């Protein structure tokens, strides 16, 4: 809750980053963050990822524009690869960036690193919401006045999109 209050207070400051810049935050694994295996709990990764996307929105000026336009963003899908564990008291950084968007979603890349080694990699796709309904990223750009063009999405994002499409077709036939 304190993070939300802090973000709300800082949202009107001039942006320090561009929308496609990598925003990095530093953390340390606390005792309340670990599970029975003595490493960072899976659910805590999502908490850190949420916090870092919020910070990305603050420092790029996106949060203020979205609040003023009464837009919101919700996570639609997440894919996480746990490569190395993060142990108690271990320092780590989360690097957050927007990769781009298609006609429906905005794609984020988030990486957990410690001592210059990748520990966890996550892809997210986020839907924009206006008036209780999902809107395209292009419509959100127009509403907020950002009017940017998306770079081409990387091939690994295209492959992930195909996988999600296949999963959706599978659930529709069940």
C-alpha positions as CSV (number, residue, x, y, z in Angstrom):
1,X,0.0,0.0,0.0
2,X,2.9,2.4,0.8
3,X,4.2,1.7,-2.7
4,X,0.9,2.9,-4.2
5,X,0.9,6.0,-2.1
6,X,4.5,6.8,-3.1
7,X,3.8,6.2,-6.8
8,X,0.7,8.5,-6.6
9,X,2.7,11.2,-5.0
10,X,5.5,11.0,-7.6
11,X,3.4,10.5,-10.7
12,X,3.3,14.2,-11.6
13,X,7.1,14.5,-11.6
14,X,8.7,15.0,-15.1
15,X,9.6,11.6,-16.7
16,X,13.2,10.5,-16.2
17,X,13.0,7.6,-18.7
18,X,11.5,7.0,-22.2
19,X,8.7,4.5,-22.6
20,X,11.0,1.8,-24.1
21,X,13.9,2.3,-21.6
22,X,14.9,-0.4,-19.2
23,X,14.0,0.6,-15.6
24,X,16.0,-1.1,-12.9
25,X,15.2,-1.5,-9.2
26,X,17.3,-3.1,-6.5
27,X,16.0,-5.4,-3.7
28,X,17.2,-7.9,-1.1
29,X,15.5,-11.2,-0.4
30,X,13.9,-10.8,3.1
31,X,13.1,-13.5,5.6
32,X,9.4,-13.0,4.9
33,X,10.0,-13.5,1.2
34,X,11.3,-17.1,1.4
35,X,9.5,-20.5,1.3
36,X,10.3,-23.9,2.9
37,X,13.1,-24.4,0.3
38,X,14.9,-21.4,1.7
39,X,14.7,-19.3,-1.5
40,X,12.4,-16.6,-2.9
41,X,8.8,-17.7,-2.9
42,X,7.2,-18.0,-6.3
43,X,4.4,-15.6,-5.4
44,X,6.9,-13.0,-4.2
45,X,8.3,-12.8,-7.8
46,X,4.9,-11.5,-9.0
47,X,4.9,-9.0,-6.2
48,X,8.3,-7.6,-7.2
49,X,7.3,-7.6,-10.8
50,X,4.1,-5.6,-10.0
51,X,6.2,-3.1,-8.0
52,X,8.7,-2.7,-10.9
53,X,6.0,-2.2,-13.6
54,X,4.5,0.4,-11.4
55,X,7.9,2.1,-11.0
56,X,8.3,1.9,-14.8
57,X,5.0,3.6,-15.3
58,X,5.9,6.4,-12.8
59,X,9.4,7.2,-14.2
60,X,8.2,7.1,-17.9
61,X,5.2,9.4,-17.1
62,X,2.8,6.7,-18.2
63,X,1.1,6.4,-14.8
64,X,0.1,10.0,-14.7
65,X,-1.2,10.0,-18.2
66,X,-3.2,6.9,-17.6
67,X,-4.7,8.2,-14.3
68,X,-5.7,11.5,-15.9
69,X,-7.3,9.6,-18.9
70,X,-9.0,7.1,-16.5
71,X,-7.3,4.2,-18.1
72,X,-6.1,1.1,-16.4
73,X,-3.8,-1.9,-17.2
74,X,-4.3,-5.5,-16.1
75,X,-2.0,-8.5,-16.6
76,X,-3.6,-11.0,-19.0
77,X,-0.8,-13.6,-19.1
78,X,2.5,-14.3,-17.5
79,X,5.3,-16.7,-18.4
80,X,8.2,-17.1,-15.9
81,X,11.4,-19.1,-16.3
82,X,13.1,-19.8,-12.9
83,X,16.8,-20.3,-13.8
84,X,18.7,-19.8,-10.5
85,X,17.3,-19.4,-7.0
86,X,17.5,-16.2,-4.9
87,X,18.5,-17.0,-1.4
88,X,17.8,-15.2,1.9
89,X,19.4,-11.7,2.1
90,X,20.7,-12.0,-1.5
91,X,20.7,-8.7,-3.3
92,X,19.1,-8.6,-6.8
93,X,17.9,-6.2,-9.5
94,X,14.7,-6.4,-11.5
95,X,15.1,-4.9,-15.0
96,X,11.7,-3.9,-16.6
97,X,11.0,-2.8,-20.1
98,X,8.2,-2.6,-22.6
99,X,9.0,-4.6,-25.7
100,X,6.1,-3.2,-27.7
101,X,2.4,-4.0,-28.5
102,X,0.1,-5.5,-31.0
103,X,-3.5,-4.8,-31.7
104,X,-4.6,-6.1,-28.2
105,X,-1.8,-6.3,-25.7
106,X,1.3,-4.5,-24.4
107,X,4.3,-6.9,-23.8
108,X,6.7,-6.5,-20.9
109,X,10.0,-8.2,-20.3
110,X,11.2,-8.5,-16.7
111,X,14.5,-10.0,-15.6
112,X,15.8,-10.8,-12.1
113,X,19.6,-10.6,-11.9
114,X,22.1,-11.0,-9.1
115,X,25.8,-10.5,-9.5
116,X,25.3,-10.0,-13.3
117,X,23.7,-13.4,-13.7
118,X,20.2,-14.0,-14.9
119,X,18.1,-15.7,-12.2
120,X,14.5,-15.4,-13.5
121,X,13.0,-14.2,-16.8
122,X,9.4,-13.2,-17.2
123,X,7.2,-12.2,-20.1
124,X,3.9,-10.5,-19.5
125,X,1.1,-9.3,-21.7
126,X,-1.0,-6.5,-20.4
127,X,-4.5,-5.4,-21.5
128,X,-5.5,-1.7,-21.3
129,X,-8.9,-1.0,-19.9
130,X,-11.0,2.1,-20.3
131,X,-14.6,2.5,-19.1
132,X,-14.6,-1.1,-17.9
133,X,-13.8,-2.5,-21.4
134,X,-10.6,-3.7,-23.0
135,X,-9.2,-1.2,-25.5
136,X,-6.3,-1.5,-28.0
137,X,-2.9,-0.2,-27.1
138,X,-3.3,2.2,-30.0
139,X,-6.5,3.6,-28.5
140,X,-4.8,3.9,-25.1
141,X,-2.0,5.9,-26.9
142,X,-4.5,8.3,-28.4
143,X,-6.4,8.7,-25.1
144,X,-3.3,9.4,-23.1
145,X,-1.7,11.6,-25.8
146,X,1.5,9.5,-26.0
147,X,1.1,8.5,-29.7
148,X,4.1,6.3,-30.0
149,X,4.7,3.5,-32.5
150,X,5.6,0.1,-31.3
151,X,8.8,-1.5,-32.4
152,X,8.6,-5.0,-33.9
153,X,8.1,-7.6,-31.2
154,X,10.9,-10.1,-30.8
155,X,10.6,-13.6,-32.3
156,X,10.3,-15.2,-28.8
157,X,7.3,-13.0,-28.1
158,X,5.7,-14.1,-31.4
159,X,6.3,-17.7,-30.4
160,X,4.7,-17.1,-27.0
161,X,1.7,-15.5,-28.7
162,X,1.3,-18.6,-30.9
163,X,1.5,-20.9,-27.8
164,X,-1.2,-18.8,-26.0
165,X,-3.4,-18.9,-29.1
166,X,-3.1,-22.7,-29.2
167,X,-3.9,-23.0,-25.5
168,X,-6.9,-20.8,-26.0
169,X,-8.2,-23.0,-28.9
170,X,-7.7,-26.1,-26.7
171,X,-9.8,-24.6,-23.9
172,X,-12.5,-23.6,-26.3
173,X,-12.9,-27.1,-27.6
174,X,-13.1,-28.7,-24.1
